[in-house]
């Protein structure tokens, strides 16, 4: 069962990690997941359904969408829709 105090999750081929804050998630992605492709999963308002974002972290630690426009991830948007 998921820990409600750590609602953010990185899934990376069985090496899953959970986080309690957006800032913690962003820091770990930028520093420990360079040159990797992973997914971020989090419960959304108002009903707690999980959202999944597929991201790629470049060699400079910039987190971008894996598919589509490959725009830089707006972590404030994740925070605004995160159910806590």
C-alpha positions as CSV (number, residue, x, y, z in Angstrom):
1,X,0.0,0.0,0.0
2,X,1.4,3.5,-0.9
3,X,2.6,5.7,1.9
4,X,0.4,8.9,1.8
5,X,3.2,11.0,3.3
6,X,5.4,10.1,0.2
7,X,2.9,10.5,-2.7
8,X,5.4,11.1,-5.6
9,X,7.0,8.0,-7.2
10,X,9.7,7.4,-9.7
11,X,9.5,4.1,-11.6
12,X,12.7,3.0,-13.2
13,X,12.7,-0.6,-14.2
14,X,12.2,-2.0,-10.7
15,X,14.3,0.6,-8.9
16,X,11.2,2.6,-7.7
17,X,11.6,5.5,-5.2
18,X,9.1,7.6,-3.4
19,X,9.2,11.3,-2.4
20,X,7.4,13.6,0.0
21,X,7.9,16.8,-1.9
22,X,8.3,18.3,-5.4
23,X,11.6,19.9,-4.5
24,X,13.0,16.5,-3.3
25,X,11.8,14.8,-6.5
26,X,13.3,17.5,-8.7
27,X,16.7,17.5,-6.9
28,X,17.0,13.7,-7.1
29,X,16.0,13.6,-10.8
30,X,18.5,16.3,-11.7
31,X,21.4,14.8,-9.8
32,X,20.9,11.0,-9.9
33,X,19.0,10.2,-13.1
34,X,21.0,12.0,-15.8
35,X,20.8,10.4,-19.2
36,X,17.9,8.2,-18.1
37,X,14.3,7.8,-19.1
38,X,11.8,7.2,-16.3
39,X,8.2,7.8,-15.2
40,X,6.8,10.0,-12.5
41,X,3.5,8.8,-10.9
42,X,1.4,10.8,-8.5
43,X,-2.2,11.0,-7.3
44,X,-4.2,13.9,-8.6
45,X,-6.9,16.2,-7.3
46,X,-9.9,15.8,-6.7
47,X,-10.2,12.0,-6.6
48,X,-6.7,10.6,-6.3
49,X,-6.4,9.0,-9.7
50,X,-2.8,8.5,-10.7
51,X,-1.2,10.6,-13.3
52,X,1.9,9.3,-15.2
53,X,4.5,11.5,-16.8
54,X,7.2,10.0,-18.9
55,X,10.4,12.0,-18.6
56,X,14.0,12.1,-19.9
57,X,16.8,13.7,-17.9
58,X,19.6,15.1,-20.1
59,X,23.3,15.2,-19.3
60,X,22.8,18.6,-17.7
61,X,20.1,17.5,-15.3
62,X,17.2,19.1,-17.2
63,X,14.0,17.1,-17.0
64,X,11.9,17.0,-20.2
65,X,8.9,15.2,-21.6
66,X,10.0,12.0,-23.2
67,X,7.3,12.2,-25.9
68,X,5.6,15.0,-27.8
69,X,7.2,18.4,-27.7
70,X,9.9,17.3,-25.3
71,X,9.3,20.5,-23.2
72,X,10.9,21.0,-19.9
73,X,8.8,19.7,-17.1
74,X,6.8,22.3,-15.1
75,X,7.1,21.0,-11.6
76,X,4.8,23.7,-10.3
77,X,2.0,22.2,-12.4
78,X,2.6,18.8,-10.8
79,X,2.5,20.5,-7.4
80,X,-0.8,22.2,-8.3
81,X,-2.5,19.0,-9.3
82,X,-1.0,16.8,-6.6
83,X,-3.5,15.4,-4.1
84,X,-2.2,15.5,-0.6
